[in-house]
Amino acid sequence: MRSTCAAICNEVGRVVVGQPELVRQVLVALLARGHVLIEGVPGVGKTLLVRCLATVLGAEFKRIQFTPDLMPTDVTGGNVFDARKGEFNFARGPVFTQLLLADEINRAPAKTQSSLLEAMQEASVTVDGTSRPLPAPFMVIATQNPVESQGTYPLPEAQLDRFLLQLLVTHPSKPMEKQILRNFVAGFDAARLERAQLQRIVDPSLVLAMQDFVSHVLVDEQVLEYIAELCARTRAHPSIYLGSSPRGALGLVSAARTHAAVQGRDFVIPDDVQAYAAPVLRHRIILQPDAELQNQRADDVIEAILREVPVPQGVR
């Protein structure tokens, strides 16, 4: 498990330079059967990451550019009348894929955003009373720009809660940016990704087997108590208006299990929980207005809670 995950990250890292943690976190979300919301300014490689990951995983990939005029049927598909046969046929939308990039998801109105809710939760789509399963594995990787707010629609809490992780992408360091420039001068073109000759490391059936392995990673009772206490503190903290939902606690268990497996362990330790507390919880809490006025961030409060809650010792 560890060597396979390392090979996937290294192969994607040949093209996506300077974002090793982002690549690893997206892979963890996939193996945990979760979805990811990536927040970052344009031009930091979010779309390139998804395209590279699809190639390395041998998975089907589709992209939806969310716009204010995008309709739910543009995502899920719908019944189209065939005049020649005199009957309705279902035309599949782009959601019927394995890796779906929902680019700038906050540019579409809530009605269109909600068309992904069932797909993300149930891995199926219901149109006109008929439920259709989505290909497996299925993962939504959504992006949004944190800077530009004009013409955007904030994601409702129910939508945010469906994402296992919210990842924050920053600019690469100066040495990494210099390496990106070297690659460009040497002829790399993101629009012609096939020229990078990325190798397929796994196939979808192996990804499903890896997901199944994660579900057998052991979680000690002390670790469960630790996770429950962390999430309970988010509901009682004076700086937080709305704390984590139970789905957040479940997500933290899944992410910790997967992180343990990627590290080559079949059991979870507190370090696994701490590594993913912020990505799992930051989009599931709403700060008090006073805390926001004091320039507190969700990550700051989560870090404070991690310092307050006693860490279980001797976990195996």
Secondary structure as the mmCIF struct_conf table of DSSP 4:
data_model
#
loop_
_struct_conf.conf_type_id
_struct_conf.id
_struct_conf.beg_label_comp_id
_struct_conf.beg_label_asym_id
_struct_conf.beg_label_seq_id
_struct_conf.end_label_comp_id
_struct_conf.end_label_asym_id
_struct_conf.end_label_seq_id
HELX_RH_AL_P HELX_RH_AL_P1 ARG A 2 GLY A 13
TURN_TY1_P TURN_TY1_P1 ARG A 14 VAL A 15
BEND BEND1 VAL A 16 VAL A 16
TURN_TY1_P TURN_TY1_P2 VAL A 17 GLY A 18
HELX_RH_AL_P HELX_RH_AL_P2 PRO A 20 LEU A 31
TURN_TY1_P TURN_TY1_P3 ALA A 32 ARG A 33
STRN STRN1 VAL A 36 GLU A 39
TURN_TY1_P TURN_TY1_P4 PRO A 42 GLY A 43
BEND BEND2 VAL A 44 GLY A 45
HELX_RH_AL_P HELX_RH_AL_P3 LYS A 46 LEU A 57
TURN_TY1_P TURN_TY1_P5 GLY A 58 GLY A 58
STRN STRN2 PHE A 61 GLN A 65
TURN_TY1_P TURN_TY1_P6 PRO A 68 ASP A 69
TURN_TY1_P TURN_TY1_P7 PRO A 72 PRO A 72
HELX_RH_AL_P HELX_RH_AL_P4 THR A 73 THR A 76
STRN STRN3 GLY A 77 ASP A 82
TURN_TY1_P TURN_TY1_P8 ALA A 83 GLY A 86
STRN STRN4 GLU A 87 ARG A 92
TURN_TY1_P TURN_TY1_P9 PRO A 94 VAL A 95
BEND BEND3 PHE A 96 GLN A 98
STRN STRN5 LEU A 99 ASP A 103
TURN_TY1_P TURN_TY1_P10 GLU A 104 GLU A 104
HELX_RH_3T_P HELX_RH_3T_P1 ILE A 105 ARG A 107
BEND BEND4 ALA A 108 ALA A 108
HELX_RH_AL_P HELX_RH_AL_P5 ALA A 110 GLN A 113
HELX_RH_3T_P HELX_RH_3T_P2 SER A 114 LEU A 116
HELX_RH_AL_P HELX_RH_AL_P6 LEU A 117 GLU A 122
BEND BEND5 ALA A 123 ALA A 123
STRN STRN6 SER A 124 VAL A 127
TURN_TY1_P TURN_TY1_P11 ASP A 128 GLY A 129
STRN STRN7 THR A 130 PRO A 133
HELX_LH_PP_P HELX_LH_PP_P1 LEU A 134 PRO A 135
BEND BEND6 ALA A 136 PRO A 137
STRN STRN8 MET A 139 GLN A 144
BEND BEND7 PRO A 146 VAL A 147
TURN_TY1_P TURN_TY1_P12 GLN A 150 GLY A 151
HELX_LH_PP_P HELX_LH_PP_P2 PRO A 154 PRO A 156
HELX_RH_AL_P HELX_RH_AL_P7 GLU A 157 LEU A 160
TURN_TY1_P TURN_TY1_P13 ASP A 161 ARG A 162
BEND BEND8 LEU A 164 LEU A 164
STRN STRN9 LEU A 165 LEU A 168
HELX_LH_PP_P HELX_LH_PP_P3 HIS A 171 SER A 173
HELX_RH_AL_P HELX_RH_AL_P8 LYS A 174 VAL A 185
TURN_TY1_P TURN_TY1_P14 ALA A 186 GLY A 187
HELX_RH_3T_P HELX_RH_3T_P3 ALA A 190 ALA A 196
HELX_LH_PP_P HELX_LH_PP_P4 LEU A 198 ARG A 200
HELX_RH_AL_P HELX_RH_AL_P9 PRO A 204 VAL A 214
TURN_TY1_P TURN_TY1_P15 SER A 215 HIS A 216
BEND BEND9 VAL A 217 VAL A 217
STRN STRN10 LEU A 218 LEU A 218
HELX_RH_AL_P HELX_RH_AL_P10 GLU A 221 ALA A 236
TURN_TY1_P TURN_TY1_P16 PRO A 238 SER A 239
STRN STRN11 ILE A 240 LEU A 242
HELX_RH_AL_P HELX_RH_AL_P11 PRO A 246 VAL A 262
TURN_TY1_P TURN_TY1_P17 GLN A 263 GLY A 264
BEND BEND10 ASP A 266 ASP A 266
STRN STRN12 PHE A 267 PHE A 267
HELX_RH_AL_P HELX_RH_AL_P12 PRO A 270 LEU A 281
TURN_TY1_P TURN_TY1_P18 ARG A 282 ARG A 284
STRN STRN13 ILE A 286 LEU A 287
HELX_RH_AL_P HELX_RH_AL_P13 PRO A 289 LEU A 293
TURN_TY1_P TURN_TY1_P19 GLN A 294 ASN A 295
HELX_RH_AL_P HELX_RH_AL_P14 ALA A 298 GLU A 308
BEND BEND11 VAL A 309 VAL A 309
HELX_LH_PP_P HELX_LH_PP_P5 PRO A 310 PRO A 312
BEND BEND12 GLY A 314 GLY A 314
#
